[in-house]
């Protein structure tokens, strides 16, 4: 049904999966599932969607225990899908979220590893544990790569590196094209993990099945998280390192550099 929001949205989700945007597809699918449960049906014309419906949907999500961040995510996913249909002249113009307050969740202060802890973590001998060595290397590679997300790290291809430049297509950022400087430390990490595929690191075994790729990345990420917790104990760190903090560590390092030393 051309005028059905659910049918249109599912087609969009399948295109996201085909393009490797599995995180986006999963978020859209979860939002669509909740909307269907809220309505008690799986058919909805574009004309039936309204500001009043979105307001009620927001209340239903909160009443059913969804966190503020999840409510915000789901409403924006529905809104974005509708706007895409508008651009394709399938749906009439409708300000679905006009006036609905969706405050940003308060950002909790994230404790970061100190410079001394980072050095301790980097130079501790972990040769007796391949999993911990790999986790540490991925942690520091992410920092060197400006806090790259693990999903994007896993998708880096060998031909993305040209001389001293790495240019990759992000799976999570907009705009998606990102360019960073490629240096000896990053090359040293890459050399330790030769890949038999076109990907730089042996994380994605085959990209024939996009859903399996997403699951494989999630499994490796989970193993890294567990290994980083062991490293924290082993290196006597006051803060458990995580892949999520690498961007903030990179930013702190940049902010701490004196301008006079750069120019």
C-alpha positions in Angstrom: 0.0 0.0 0.0 1.7 3.2 -1.2 -0.1 5.4 1.3 0.7 3.2 4.3 3.3 4.6 6.7 4.3 1.1 8.0 4.9 -0.3 4.6 6.9 2.7 3.5 9.0 2.6 6.7 9.8 -1.1 6.4 11.0 -0.5 2.9 13.3 2.2 4.2 14.6 0.0 6.9 15.5 -2.7 4.4 17.4 -0.2 2.3 19.3 0.9 5.5 20.2 -2.7 6.1 21.3 -3.2 2.5 23.5 -0.1 2.8 25.1 -1.4 6.0 23.4 1.1 8.3 22.3 -1.6 10.7 22.2 0.7 13.8 19.9 3.1 12.0 17.7 0.2 10.8 17.5 -1.3 14.3 16.5 2.0 15.9 13.9 2.6 13.2 12.6 -0.9 13.6 12.3 -0.6 17.4 10.4 2.7 17.0 8.0 1.2 14.4 7.4 -1.8 16.6 6.4 0.4 19.6 4.2 2.6 17.4 2.4 -0.5 16.1 1.9 -1.8 19.7 0.6 1.6 20.8 -1.9 1.7 18.0 -2.8 -2.0 18.2 -2.4 -2.4 14.4 0.2 -2.5 11.6 -1.5 -0.3 9.1 -1.5 3.5 9.2 -2.1 6.0 6.4 0.1 9.1 6.3 -3.0 11.2 6.7 -3.7 9.5 10.1 -0.4 10.6 11.6 -0.8 13.8 13.5 0.7 16.0 16.3 -2.0 14.7 18.6 -1.0 11.1 17.9 2.7 11.8 18.5 1.8 13.5 21.8 -0.2 10.5 22.9 2.5 8.1 21.7 5.0 10.0 23.8 2.8 9.6 26.9 2.4 5.9 26.1 6.1 5.4 25.9 6.8 7.1 29.2 3.9 5.2 30.9 5.4 1.9 29.7 8.7 2.6 31.3 10.8 4.0 28.4 13.6 6.3 29.4 13.6 9.9 28.3 16.4 9.3 25.9 14.5 6.3 24.3 11.3 8.4 24.0 13.3 11.1 22.2 14.9 8.6 19.9 11.7 6.8 18.9 9.8 10.0 18.2 12.6 11.4 16.1 12.8 8.1 14.1 9.1 8.3 13.3 9.5 12.0 12.5 12.5 11.4 10.2 10.7 8.6 8.3 7.7 10.9 7.8 9.9 13.7 6.6 11.6 11.4 4.0 8.1 10.5 2.7 7.3 14.2 2.5 10.4 14.9 0.4 9.3 12.1 -1.9 5.8 13.7 -2.2 4.2 10.6 -0.7 3.0 12.3 2.5 1.4 15.7 3.0 3.3 18.3 5.0 2.7 17.8 8.7 4.7 19.3 11.7 4.5 16.0 13.7 6.6 17.2 16.6 5.7 20.9 16.7 5.4 22.0 20.3 6.3 18.6 21.8 9.0 19.1 24.4 11.8 16.7 24.0 14.6 17.9 26.3 18.0 16.6 25.8 19.0 14.2 28.6 21.4 15.7 31.1 24.9 14.8 30.1 26.6 13.0 32.9 30.2 13.9 33.6 32.3 11.0 32.4 35.5 10.4 34.3 38.4 9.9 32.1 41.7 8.1 32.5 44.5 10.4 33.6 47.6 10.8 31.4 49.6 8.8 33.9 47.0 6.0 33.8 47.0 6.1 30.0 50.7 5.6 30.0 50.5 2.8 32.5 47.8 1.1 30.4 49.8 1.5 27.2 53.1 0.2 28.4 52.0 -2.6 30.7 53.1 -6.0 29.4 49.9 -7.8 28.4 51.6 -10.4 26.1 50.1 -13.3 28.1 46.6 -12.3 27.0 45.7 -11.9 23.3 42.2 -10.6 24.2 43.5 -7.9 26.5 46.2 -6.9 24.0 43.7 -6.6 21.3 41.3 -4.6 23.5 44.1 -2.2 24.4 45.1 -1.7 20.8 41.6 -1.0 19.7 41.1 1.5 22.6 44.3 3.4 21.6 43.6 3.2 17.9 40.2 4.8 18.5 41.9 7.7 20.4 44.5 8.1 17.6 41.6 8.2 15.1 39.9 11.1 16.9 37.6 8.9 18.9 36.2 6.9 16.0 33.2 4.7 16.9 33.9 1.0 17.0 31.4 0.4 14.2 33.3 2.8 11.9 36.6 1.3 13.1 35.5 -2.2 12.1 34.4 -0.9 8.6 37.7 0.8 7.7 39.1 -0.7 4.5 42.7 -1.1 3.5 42.2 1.1 0.5 40.9 3.9 2.7 44.5 4.7 3.6 46.4 6.8 1.1 49.9 7.7 2.2 49.5 9.7 5.5 45.7 10.1 5.2 42.8 7.9 6.2 39.5 8.7 4.6 36.5 6.6 5.6 32.8 6.6 5.2 31.1 6.7 8.6 28.2 4.5 9.4 27.0 6.8 12.2 28.0 10.4 11.4 26.6 13.1 9.2 28.2 14.1 6.9 29.6 10.6 6.5 33.0 11.3 4.9 35.7 11.6 7.6 39.4 12.3 7.0 42.2 11.9 9.6 45.9 11.8 9.6 47.4 8.3 9.4 50.6 7.9 11.5 53.1 5.3 12.6 51.3 4.4 15.8 48.2 3.6 13.9 50.1 1.6 11.3 51.9 -0.4 14.0 48.6 -1.5 15.5 47.2 -2.4 12.1 50.4 -4.5 11.3 49.7 -6.6 14.4 46.4 -7.7 13.1 46.7 -8.7 9.4 43.3 -9.2 7.7 42.5 -11.6 4.9 39.6 -9.4 3.7 39.4 -5.9 2.3 38.8 -4.6 5.8 41.8 -3.2 7.8 41.1 -5.3 10.9 39.9 -8.9 11.1 36.6 -8.0 12.8 34.2 -8.4 9.9 34.7 -11.8 8.3 32.2 -11.4 5.4 29.9 -8.6 4.4 27.5 -10.7 2.5 24.9 -10.5 5.3 24.6 -7.0 6.8 22.7 -8.2 9.8 25.4 -10.8 10.6 28.0 -8.0 10.2 26.2 -5.9 12.9 26.0 -8.9 15.2 29.7 -9.8 14.7 30.8 -6.2 15.5 28.6 -6.2 18.6 30.1 -9.5 19.8 33.7 -8.2 19.3 32.8 -4.9 21.0 31.4 -6.9 24.0 34.6 -8.9 24.3 36.6 -5.7 24.2 34.5 -4.2 27.0 35.1 -7.3 29.1 38.8 -7.2 28.5 39.1 -3.5 29.3 37.5 -4.2 32.7 40.3 -6.8 33.4 42.9 -4.4 32.2 41.6 -1.8 34.7 42.2 -4.2 37.6 45.5 -5.4 36.2 46.9 -1.9 35.7 45.4 -0.5 38.9 43.3 2.1 37.1 40.8 4.2 39.1 38.5 4.4 36.0 37.5 1.5 33.8 38.5 2.4 30.2 35.7 2.2 27.6 35.5 2.8 23.9 32.9 5.5 24.6 35.5 7.7 26.3 38.1 7.7 23.5 36.6 10.8 21.8 36.7 12.8 25.0 40.3 11.7 25.7 41.2 12.8 22.2 39.5 16.1 22.7 41.2 16.7 26.0 44.6 16.0 24.4 43.8 18.5 21.7 42.5 21.2 24.1 45.6 20.8 26.3 48.1 21.6 23.5 49.2 25.2 23.6 48.4 27.1 20.4 51.9 28.6 20.4 53.3 25.0 20.0 51.1 24.4 17.0 51.5 27.7 15.1 
